[in-house]
């Protein structure tokens, strides 16, 4: 997941694109899981109405009918042991669900 995101960001930057504004997380739902169960699924409802993608001149490159809210399921796995454990996103998939309410 990290490699794919890194490549996308690098490609957009090479084209002079940058994000302005913010993406908001509206709701998180951890699906029934325990730390011993791997991976753990987390559904996230996001809202990008306050974000834009602009070119070198500051003009938006997004279409007016873009999706501005939605759900993505993230699969996270535990990494590391001892005193420095952590979690990372191993994969994700967009979900076909009604958008959450802000």
C-alpha positions as CSV (number, residue, x, y, z in Angstrom):
1,X,0.0,0.0,0.0
2,X,2.8,2.4,0.9
3,X,4.7,1.7,-2.3
4,X,1.6,2.4,-4.4
5,X,0.8,5.6,-2.6
6,X,4.4,6.7,-2.9
7,X,4.4,6.1,-6.6
8,X,1.2,8.0,-7.1
9,X,2.4,11.0,-5.1
10,X,5.8,11.0,-7.0
11,X,3.9,10.9,-10.4
12,X,1.6,13.7,-9.4
13,X,4.5,15.8,-8.2
14,X,6.4,15.3,-11.4
15,X,3.4,16.7,-13.2
16,X,3.4,19.8,-10.9
17,X,0.3,18.7,-9.1
18,X,-0.2,19.3,-5.4
19,X,-3.1,18.9,-2.9
20,X,-4.5,21.9,-1.1
21,X,-7.0,21.8,1.8
22,X,-7.6,18.7,3.9
23,X,-9.2,15.3,3.8
24,X,-11.3,14.7,6.9
25,X,-12.0,11.3,8.5
26,X,-15.6,11.4,9.6
27,X,-16.0,7.9,11.1
28,X,-13.9,4.8,11.8
29,X,-15.3,1.4,12.4
30,X,-13.0,-1.4,13.6
31,X,-14.5,-4.7,12.5
32,X,-14.6,-7.4,15.1
33,X,-11.0,-8.2,15.7
34,X,-8.4,-8.9,18.3
35,X,-4.7,-7.9,18.2
36,X,-3.9,-11.6,17.7
37,X,-6.0,-11.7,14.6
38,X,-4.2,-10.5,11.5
39,X,-4.9,-8.5,9.5
40,X,-7.4,-6.2,11.3
41,X,-10.0,-4.5,9.0
42,X,-10.9,-0.8,9.7
43,X,-13.6,0.9,7.7
44,X,-13.0,4.6,7.3
45,X,-15.5,7.2,6.0
46,X,-13.7,10.1,4.4
47,X,-14.7,13.6,3.1
48,X,-12.6,15.5,0.6
49,X,-14.9,18.4,0.0
50,X,-12.3,20.7,1.6
51,X,-9.5,19.3,-0.5
52,X,-8.4,20.1,-4.1
53,X,-5.7,19.0,-6.5
54,X,-4.1,21.9,-8.4
55,X,-1.6,22.3,-11.2
56,X,1.5,24.6,-11.3
57,X,-0.7,27.6,-11.9
58,X,-3.1,26.9,-9.0
59,X,-6.0,25.7,-11.2
60,X,-8.0,22.7,-10.1
61,X,-7.5,19.5,-12.1
62,X,-10.5,17.8,-10.5
63,X,-13.9,17.3,-12.2
64,X,-16.9,19.0,-10.8
65,X,-18.7,15.6,-10.4
66,X,-16.0,13.9,-8.4
67,X,-16.9,11.7,-5.5
68,X,-16.4,13.8,-2.3
69,X,-17.3,11.3,0.4
70,X,-17.0,7.5,0.7
71,X,-15.8,4.5,2.6
72,X,-12.5,2.6,2.3
73,X,-11.6,-0.6,4.1
74,X,-8.0,-0.7,5.4
75,X,-6.3,-3.9,6.4
76,X,-3.7,-3.3,9.0
77,X,-1.0,-5.6,10.3
78,X,1.1,-5.5,13.4
79,X,4.8,-5.2,12.9
80,X,7.7,-5.0,15.3
81,X,8.1,-6.6,18.7
82,X,9.2,-5.8,22.2
83,X,9.2,-2.1,23.1
84,X,8.7,-0.8,19.5
85,X,5.6,-2.5,18.0
86,X,3.6,-0.7,15.4
87,X,0.9,-1.1,12.8
88,X,0.9,-0.5,9.1
89,X,-1.7,-0.6,6.3
90,X,-1.1,-3.7,4.2
91,X,-3.9,-3.1,1.7
92,X,-7.2,-1.2,1.1
93,X,-10.3,-1.3,-1.0
94,X,-13.0,1.2,-1.7
95,X,-16.4,0.1,-0.4
96,X,-19.8,0.5,-2.1
97,X,-21.6,2.0,0.9
98,X,-23.8,5.0,1.5
99,X,-21.6,8.0,2.5
100,X,-21.5,8.7,6.2
101,X,-23.0,11.9,7.6
102,X,-20.8,14.8,8.8
